[in-house]
Amino acid sequence: MKRYSYINKVREWVKGVLPFGILCLIPLCCSCSHIADDEQLIYVKPETAKRTVLLEDFTGQKCVNCPKGTEVIEQLQEAYGDRVIAVGIHGGPLGVLGKGGLATTIGNEYYDHWKLEYQPVGLVNRHGAVNYPDWITKVKEELARESAVKMDLSATLSPTGEIQIYVEAEAINATYQGHLQVWVLEDNIVATQYMPSDWTGDWTGNINKNYVHNHVFRAAVNDTWGEDITLTTGEIHTQNLTQTVSADWNAQHLSIVAFVYNDNGVEQAIKANVTQ
């Protein structure tokens, strides 16, 4: 009798609670109703973008202190990863142009344009010339700032030996006007390099004939100073570019750097390896 009375009480409790539970489920079922096609994809404006710093290292194979600048770059990239993009621009009075050299006519043009007077010297987001011992401080300052532009980049090597480059750029809070610049870089280039007097490696005089040069500027894809660009909030600017691979480049070690800049400096930068 006691068991029967207990079962009856349970049944009465279920009868009282079940209708209430069904009522609670109704809003949940309604929330799963069909969403109109024009409401499914809604643009959400990014609030902020992390800044990636562009460090233009003006260097030369006859520059004895330039390997010390490279050491600073390695420290920065170890600490901050791909948020620091270094570009070794060979040129100036200590660059080597021609056979066995990594200097380019555009690299010389950049060196002269910025009125640089010594090497190694760097531009950190193009806020004036900075001596290599001060690169770490300047890079930290730039990393602490937010960017007004968000970017995406991909680069693929076609069977015909051309790099197909796709760039996206988007303004975050306001219209941005400036220039889009795209460069080709190459890593793992073995070439001569004058070394500091305290270098203890294998050398003849102070020249290392097997020095490995990385992030070497090879070419400007879209002209020396890039192309004009206007970015509007809510609209993604896309750009398709093509670059032929030179016979003296190693396609397996190429990468692409894209950045936007104006008179206020570099606003954002991005780098991508060339995939095959």
Helices and strands as residue ranges (DSSP letters): H 2-31, H 37-40, E 49-50, E 53-59, H 66-80, G 81-83, E 84-90, G 92-94, H 105-113, E 121-124, E 129-131, G 132-134, H 135-143, E 146-147, E 149-157, E 162-171, E 176-186, E 189-194, E 207-213, E 216-220, E 227-231, E 237-244, G 251-253, E 254-262, E 265-273
